[in-house]
Amino acid sequence: MLSAARSCRVFPARIRSLASVSPSSPINPNSVGPFQVFDRNVKRMQKDRAAARDGGERSRTVDYVRNEIADALSERMQDIKRKFSSVLDLGSGPGHFSKLLDPEVTQKVVMIDSSEKLLNRDPDEEFEVPVERIHADEENLLQVVPRNSQEAIVSCLSLHWVNDLPGILVQIKEALKPDGVFLGALFGGDTLFELRTALQLAEVEREGGISPHVSPMTDSRDMSNLLGRAGFTLLTVDVDEVKVAYPSMWELLEDLQDMGESNAVVGRRHIIHRDTLIAASAIYKELHGHEDGTVPATFQVIYVIGWKPAPNQPKPLERGSGETSLKDALEH
């Protein structure tokens, strides 16, 4: 269990399920643009405001979830026995992941984020390798970096706010050099399910209907299919959970705001009645509360690894080409 910023201890609940797929119907990067689910300008302003509060101190106080997930993603990168000349951190924020890179892994890191204030929140002295910062929208990657130019691209907790997830995966693959690698971490569909259910039940009780307050998110099966359709190979997708204990729902909402993770769905309600929130807090505690009076918040994290195809990559054998029976191997 990871307790909130007021007292931080990290005990992530690891629930791993592996999946891999081969490409079926590839995504056409020239197809009609996506339906706009998120207001990207609102999301940029939320992140800017979060980074500016108290000179960035409020934002640093709530880095605990991102730091935990960045550390887990860094472990996956260390399993890749290769040194890169440069790593591109897409949707980097202030550099939770990039700060973990050392000269044994890469000579340089390039950070891209739509929020200029968040991108520049922390000084270069906090990084172990030289840093280049680019203020740009993550959805327009190929307007910033050329095709076939990157050895490694990483995205740590940014892709869940992208409108065109299939499109950005295609852009990432196009930006990579042959045999380049993409590592990503994004929030999955069960993230904050406790908050979602509490708000929905409170709205039905007090207002007779519901509206979206927690953003729609993908799941691991979706990511496997999307990576395959985007043209990645040698896929790995696994799922973890990080649970955080809060004194009440109110502290959770406050921390989400300071993280820049407030609701940015197009057409969202800008105001929730206070009596609805009070009811939601009571429902949250009743349904999910711990014996010590705290309430849990679950952050489901989908980790992905995919490689851009290259002639020298290892390839799976043809189906039926095996020469040893699995039955015989198990019996011996």
N, C-alpha and C positions, 0 to 999 in steps of 0.2 A: 504494500500500500504506500502510495506517495501522499504525504500530507501537504496541505496547501502552504503557501509562502510563510504563513505564521509559524510553522514548525515542519521542516522538510526532512522526511526520511523516505527512501526509495525502496519499494519492494514491488516491482512490476509483475503482474500476473501474466505469465507467458502461455499463450494458447496458440500453437503454431500449426498451420495446415499448409502443406506444400502443394503447388499446382503448376503445371506447365502445359502449354498448348502449341500447336503449330499454326501458322497463318492459314486462314480460310479465304474469305473475300477481302482483299486489301482495301484500305481506306483511300478514297480519292481526295488528295489535298486540294483539288480545284473544285470540289463540290460546293453546294450552297452553304452559307455560314450557319452557325448553330442558333438554336433558340436561346434567347438571353435569359438565363436563370438568375444570374448575379449582376448587381450594379457595380461594375469595376471601379467607377469613380468614387462611389460611396465607400467601397472597401479601401481604396487608397487613402481617403480622408480619415477613415477610422484608424488605420495604421499610423498615419502622420500624427494624429492627435494623441494616440497611445504613446508614441515615441517622445512627444514633446512634454508630456505631463511631468512636472517636477524635474525638468532637465534630464529626463530619461530614467530617473530613479524608480518611478512606479512601474515602468516597463521592465526594468531589470529584475524587480522583485518577483515578477510572474514568469520568469524564464524557465521555471522548474520543469514544466512539461516538455517544452521544446529542447531543453538541454538533455533530458533523459532520452528522448527519441533520437536526437542528433548523435548521442553516444552509441546507441544501438545501431544506427546506420553506419557510423564510423567503424564499428566492429566488422560489419559486412564488407566494407571497403578494404579493411586490412586483410581479409581473406583472399583478396585478389592480389596475387604475388606479382605486382607490376609497379614500376615507378613511372609517373606521368610528368610530362614537362609542364602541363597546366591542367587544372580542374575547374570547370565552370559550375558555379553554385546558382541554380535558377530559383528565383524567389527566396533569396538568401536571408531576408530580414537583416538583422545586425551581424549575422555570421555565426549562428549557433553551431552549425556543422563545420564551417570553414576554420573556426578557431581550433578545431581538433586535428587539422591536417598538419603534418610535420614534414621536414625536408626528406624523410625517408619515403614519403608517398608522392609528393609533388614539389616542383620547383616554384610554383606560383598558383594562386587562386583568383578567379574572376567572379565577382559577385554581381548579380543582376536582381533588382527589385523595383517594383512600381512605386514604393514609398521612399522618397528621397531622405526624409528624416530618419526613418528606421534603418535604411541602408548605411547612413553615416553616423549612427548613434554611438558606436564604439570606435576607439582610436586604433590605428594600425599596430600599436605596441602590444595589443592583446592577441595578435596573430603570430604564428611561428614561421610563416612563409610570406613573401611579398603579396600584397593585395591590390587588385584593380577593381574599382567600383563603377558600375554602369547603371544609371537611373533609366529604366525602361520597363514597359509593360511585359510581363512574362508571356502573355498571349501572342506577342509579336516577336518571337525569338529570332526568326530568320531575317528580320529587319535590322537586327543588331549584330549577329554573327554570321559569317558565310557558311554555305554548305560544305560538308566534308572537312571541317576545320578543327573539331574538338576531339581529344582523346578520351575524355570522361566528362559526363554531365551528371550532376546530382541535384535533386530537388527534395528538400526536407520541409514538409508541411506547408506547401504552397499550392499544390495542384487541386486541392479540394475547393478552391475558390475560382477555378478556371471554368469559363462557360463551355469552351470547345475542348474537352479532354481528349477525344480521339485526334483532333487536329493538332494539339500541342505535342502529343506523342509522336505524330508524324514529323513535326518540325524538329523535335529532339533527335529523332533517327536521322533526318536529313543533315542536321548540323554535325553529327558525329562522323569521324573518319571511319573507313572500313575497319572492323574489329574494335571499334570504340564501344565503351560501356556506359549504360545509363543505370543509376541507382536512385530510387525514389522512396519516399515515405509520405503517406497521406492518410488523413483521417477516414475511417471506414464508416459504414452505415449504422453500426450500433453505438457510435460515439454519442455521449450525453443522452442515452435512451431514458435515463431516470428523469432528467429535466424535461425532455420532450413529453413523456407520459404525464408528468405532474401538471405541466402547463395545459395540455389538451383536456385533461379531466377537469381542471379548474375552470377553463373557458366554457366547457359544456355545462357545468354546474351553474356558473354565474352569468353567462352571456348567451347560452343556448346554441353555441357553434364554436368552431375552431379555425385558427389561421396558423400559417407556418411561422415558427419562431426559432427553430433549429434547422440549419440548412440541409437540403438533401445531399446525400453522399453516396459513393459507390461501394461495391463489395469486392471481395477477392476474385470471384468468378468473372465479374465484369473486367477487372484489370487484366486477368490472364487473356481474355478474348481480345481486348483492345490492344494490348502489347503485340499479340500475334498478328492482328490485322494491320497494325502500323508497320510491320515488317521486321520486328525484333526476333531474334533467335536465342536459343540457350536460356530460356526464361526460368526465373525463380520468383514465386510469389508466396509470402508467408505473412501470417497475421499474429499480432501480439495485442495485449491489452495493458494499459497503464491505468490504475485506479488511484484516485486522489480523494482524501478525506477532507471535508470542509466543515466548519462550525455550523453552517446552515446554507440554504439555497442562496441567500443574499450575498454571501462572500464569494460564491461561485460566479454569480452574475457580475459582480464587481471585478473579479479577476479576468473573466472573459473579455470585458471591456478594456482592461489594461493590456491584455494580450493583442488587442486589435481583432478579436474573433467574434465581435458582435454580428448580429444578423444583417446580411446584405442582399437578401432575396428581393428581386424586383417585385413591387407591389406589396411589400411587407407592411404591417401595421406599425406606425411610428410610436404609438402610445399603447401601453397595456394598463388597464384600470388597476388601481392599487389594491382594491378588494380582491381582484382576480389573482394578483401576485401573492397576497397574503394567503389566499386559499391554496394556491400552488405550493407555497412553502410548507403548509401544514400537510398537504397530500404527499409531498416529497418525503417528509420526515416519517409519515405513517407507513408508506409503502416500502421505503428503502433505508430508513435510518438505522444506525448502529446503536448498540446498547449504551455506548458512552455519550450519546447525544449528537454525534457527528453524522453527516450524510455523505454517501459516496458519489463520485462522478467518474464514469467510465470513459476513457479515451481509447477507442479501437484504432489500431494503426496497421495499415497495409504496407508492407515493405516489398519492393519489386526490384529485380535486376534483369536487364535485357541487353543483348549485344547486337550491334549492327553487323549484318552478315559480311563475311570475307572468305575468299577462297581457301585460306589456310586454317580456318576454324575446324575443330573436330565436329564430325557429323554422326548422328545415330545410324546404326546398322539398319538395313532393310528389314521389315517385318518378316519373320520366318527364317532369317539367315543364321540364327544361332545354331551352334554345333553341340551344345551341352544341354541336356534336359534339366530343368529346374527341379523336377522330382528326384532325379538321380543325385543332384548336388545336395539336396536336403537330406536324403537318406544316408549320405556319406558324411 
